[in-house]
């Protein structure tokens, strides 16, 4: 007997093949039968009519930071709401394990680092996770049987360094013995199911003490030794971030990526490829590593987002503005001093100069303050400004845009929420995206879901992209759009029998209304441990999400079931060799 029968659905199977109408039966967590409507003779415990609805494989998000959130939110909201059934975590060199049992204070260091570098609530990290593990395997075991999505995790380079080197991980170089211990830990973690190694050399990544995170101090020899170890395990990957990911790679960064991937014989993915017609030289430069890697026996995949991610800013709390060269020192001052500095015309002029410099890279586009929209305000002086564009307010007041914005924020003691309007929402940029998506080493993803919770909301990229493909710009046919969100990432990670609708494959499925599928506006909610805030977005037009054959979401509401699996390398992933 079937567990459930979905009747008359328009099946988009994830392969890119034309859609077709079928009945799809689920049994024991897998797709048991796919047949013409009315042709399934086997009885089913439950069934539903899906006429006019699209049945697709569950979406695979290749870059998240749900490492901690899954402990207090096993549903990985809002990703699961938006049809994501499998998430890749442990990215950017940051993981919660391993932790050295001889240094219990390392857990606090890790929490403070994650709070700073990934914008996670420190209170939520402290109160929401059990922190009852030391090895990477124990961390995975702590999630087993209690999550509603499938989740696989890289092991973070920062955690490996901290475990072995302690405080010397920041600023120090490992001895030969310490490097051997790091390699032992990495092997042990992959034996337990880690998907491989993630690392960062990005200049934007600092720990809770404001120091460059541990992996930023690693020399190429260390990175290559770790990469080579990754290639000794079944079903593993590399993920890496360098400063050039934000704008354009240096020659040394290209060399490093190519050598790491070739040493491992495994794909390396990085994020995020920012596509902007105003900077036409960026995409060709960022794809040079991919071209070189294929010749060297590696493969390098660039992740890029198919939507413009809702993202807010503030002069009062840490955000992307702090990452503009020279801005962090000013925006890190106590609020009264910060306001005084920001009100100084000479200081503002120097800040704008630095923001428009080549060293600012992709952050240059954040400095067009006339294009900011005022969000939440908190003072009487700012009443009626919410939803207004700064350049209009500045024109009324006879001020330049940055001066106007500073005065608005100062009225709220810098608590004002600011929404920058994207500068790359023009037809030429969308045409360039459409062209770039066709490249064999470009893949959709980079949501950062689970991170920067009160600042950005990338998780709904799946529904917003499909809605745009069906009823908006229509840059990609539906069948291709679904493949880009399902089979493409599943194939990159070597997921076993996931990412397609096929008989015998795992029943990770999403049923949606093609006339309605969309993501709601990002709104701030306070539902994290400690009443901490995050941005959320309603899923529109998603009828049901099944994970391993079990209904996990219906009509944007979680069912309470936790059918997700911790996906372990080797067992749940196969090797995707580059050689």
Secondary structure, DSSP 8 states (H G I E B T S, - for coil): -EEEEEEEEEEE-SSS---EEEEEEEETTEEEEEESTT---S-EEEEEE-TTEEEEE-EEESSB-TTTHHHH-TTTTTTGGGTEEEEEES-TT--S----TT-THHHHHHHHHHHHHH---HHHHHHHS----SSHHHHHHHHTTS-SSEEEE-EEHHHHHHHHHGGGGTT----HHHHHHHHHHHHHHHHTT--EEEEEE-TT-B-TTSSB-GGGG--HHHHHHHHHHHTTSTT-EEEEEEGGGGS---HHHHHHHHHHHHHHTBEEEEE-----GGGTHHHHHHTHHHHHHHHHT-EEEEEE-SS--EEEE-SSS-SGGGGSTTHHHHHTS-HHHHHHHHT-HHHHHHHHHHHTSGGGGGGGGGG-GGGEEE----SGGGTT-TT-BHHHHHHHHT--HHHHHHHHHHHTTT---EEE--S--SHHHHHHHHHHTTSTTEEE----BTSSTTTEE-TTHHHHHHHHHHHSS--S-HHHHHHHHTHHHHHHHTBTT-SS--TTSB--EEEEETTT-EE---EEEE-SGGG-EEEE--EESEEEEEETTEEEEETTEE-S-----B--BTTTB---B--
